Amino acid sequence: MPIALFAQTHFMPIAGTRSVTVYPSHKVKAKRLAENLVIALGASGGILLLQSQLPEGKGLASSSADLVAAARSIACCFTCRV
């Protein structure tokens, strides 16, 4: 059943770092994915801002939406495809 709710992210790279700071900080799955992705790409870490319209813990795949949005945001920032 499709729903019209979305997760949005913005990634700001910081040269010289491999770590990623995620806001809100409780989004640990997105942090793990972001850090693994910047390492895999050989890219800089940075700051990842997440905003989601999906309620957490309700079975609507909010964490999956966060992960897809994070991966696409980082890939777009470094002009590569994931």
JOVENPE-V279045 format. One record per residue. N is the residue number from 1. RES is the residue in one small letter. PHI is phi as a letter, one per 40 degrees, with the letter a starting at -180 (NA if undefined). PSI is psi in radians with two decimals (none if undefined). D_LAST is the distance of its C-alpha to the last C-alpha in Angstrom with 2 decimals. Layout:
n-><N;N>
res-><RES;RES>
phi-><PHI;PHI>
psi-><PSI;PSI>
d_last-><D_LAST;D_LAST>
This chain:
n-><1;2;3;4;5;6;7;8;9;10;11;12;13;14;15;16;17;18;19;20;21;22;23;24;25;26;27;28;29;30;31;32;33;34;35;36;37;38;39;40;41;42;43;44;45;46;47;48;49;50;51;52;53;54;55;56;57;58;59;60;61;62;63;64;65;66;67;68;69;70;71;72;73;74;75;76;77;78;79;80;81;82>
res-><m;p;i;a;l;f;a;q;t;h;f;m;p;i;a;g;t;r;s;v;t;v;y;p;s;h;k;v;k;a;k;r;l;a;e;n;l;v;i;a;l;g;a;s;g;g;i;l;l;l;q;s;q;l;p;e;g;k;g;l;a;s;s;s;a;d;l;v;a;a;a;r;s;i;a;c;c;f;t;c;r;v>
phi-><NA;c;b;c;b;b;b;b;b;b;b;b;c;b;d;g;b;b;c;b;c;b;b;c;c;c;c;c;c;c;c;c;c;c;c;c;c;c;c;c;c;g;b;c;c;i;b;b;b;b;b;b;c;c;c;c;g;b;g;b;g;c;c;c;c;c;c;c;c;c;c;c;c;c;d;c;d;b;f;b;b;b>
psi-><1.93;2.54;2.63;0.97;2.55;2.80;2.42;2.54;2.80;2.18;2.26;1.89;2.62;1.97;2.48;0.12;2.63;-0.21;2.77;2.24;2.24;2.36;2.22;2.60;-0.30;-0.03;1.17;-0.54;-0.74;-0.67;-0.82;-0.80;-0.79;-0.79;-0.73;-0.64;-0.77;-0.59;-0.81;-0.62;-0.21;0.55;3.04;2.61;-2.86;-2.60;2.29;2.06;2.18;2.38;2.29;2.43;-0.18;2.28;2.43;2.53;0.33;0.11;0.39;0.29;0.69;-0.69;-0.62;-0.72;-0.70;-0.76;-0.77;-0.78;-0.72;-0.83;-0.74;-0.65;-0.78;-0.78;-0.74;-0.70;-0.66;0.27;0.96;2.91;2.48;none>
d_last-><26.12;23.90;24.41;23.93;22.70;19.48;17.66;16.91;15.66;16.28;15.07;17.68;17.13;20.27;20.90;22.18;20.75;18.10;19.05;17.79;20.48;19.72;22.15;23.57;23.91;24.23;20.53;20.13;17.25;15.09;16.57;15.79;12.08;12.01;14.17;12.37;9.06;11.30;13.16;10.47;9.53;13.32;13.32;16.00;16.39;18.00;18.90;16.92;19.10;18.67;20.85;21.14;23.72;23.34;26.13;25.27;26.84;27.76;25.49;23.40;20.02;19.96;17.98;15.30;15.19;15.05;12.05;9.98;11.52;11.00;7.25;7.27;10.22;9.22;6.34;9.18;11.71;10.67;9.91;6.70;3.79;0.00>
